[in-house]
Amino acid sequence: MNRIPSREQVERLRQRYPAGTRIILHSMDDAQAPPPGTMGTVVYVDDIGQLGVEWDNGSALSLIPGEDSFSKVFAPEKEKQKRSRDLER
């Protein structure tokens, strides 16, 4: 984002990308960026709308919605059900 988002925009990002959301990187214009295709887990959304991500390769570089290209990774339904059962134990 080229400007600071409103509180409402940040809240929408927090709802769309809650902690634990899995994402995959498509592209990022940063010399320290993980390679395209790297997956990670959202840890937080800060007050200026950046997504704090723990990347599977050990990096912890944040994403900037609107600047970086990424998408959610949706777990197969069977995996979701398995996790729900594990949490009930």
Beta strands, then each sheet from edge to edge (+ up, - down):
strand 1: 22-27
strand 2: 39-45
strand 3: 51-55
strand 4: 69-72
sheet 1: 3+ 2- 1+ 4-
end
